[in-house]
Amino acid sequence: MNNNKKTAVVVGATGAFGQAIIKKLISRGLHVVAVARTASSLAALENQYPGIGVCIADISDDSSIEAIHNAVSGPVQMVVHGPGVGVAGGILEAPTATMVDAVNIKVGGFMRLCRAVDDFLEPHSRLVAIGGHYGLEPTAYAASAGVANAALFNVVRQISLALGPRGITAHSVAPGPADTERLHKVAQARAQLRGISLAEVMDEMKADSSINAFTTPEQVAWAIASLLDEEADAMTGSTLMLDSGRRRGLP
């Protein structure tokens, strides 16, 4: 690691969002510590981005606090919390265990991440949590994501209040459905359940957008990198909507 570089810690680093975010943060001159649960996926990431730091940790467990803390050795400019959660279906059939797990991963995980890096934070450090627009726009088929992300937005606001006196800011990013492998799996399951084609389901989901588009990982990475600017201090506690015009409610 270049000792002159500040650090970004990315949880969920090996997913589609995580990889795009790492690429963008490296281009902004940050040293990245990538956090994921499996050594093999992190090894593949190291091959793609030589010089990054890696940390094997399960963000759903308190042991991740020490693991992440030990993987950091200098000032932390940004942390990004972006793990995925299980798809549980609608609120009437979603297993309660899946709902609880989702909240633990999203909310508990973000709290663990913030505590892991607290000693390394300084004025203008950014704490960023990736939620999703379902946290603000409930649907009949994404109960676990909706509940977990709604709680996450609240926790981000609370952290922004708690750390604001130190000049540290907290931010939520709420993408809409992104055209990733994970979305295709969700759409395929829905297509089989309804007896229609994958293409039909994808078209339906795209039609929910006012611009008839999915969000891309690169768009999410752009938004997160923009928070590195000092002018972004004014946005602390707020949620950046990257849903391609899916939200219907106000504000």
Protein Blocks (a to p, Z undefined) as FASTA:
>chain_A
ZZkbccdddehklmmklmmmmmmmmmnopacddddfbfklmmmmmmmmghiacddddfkb
fklmmmmmmmpcbdcfbdcdfbdcddebjfklmcfklmmmmmmmmmmmmmmmmmmmmmmg
cehiacdddfbfklmmccfklmmlmmmmmmmmmmmmmmmmmmmmnopacddddddddddf
klmmmmmmmmmmnopafklmmmmmmmmpmnlpacdfklmmmmmmmmmpmklmmmgoiacd
fegomafbdZZ
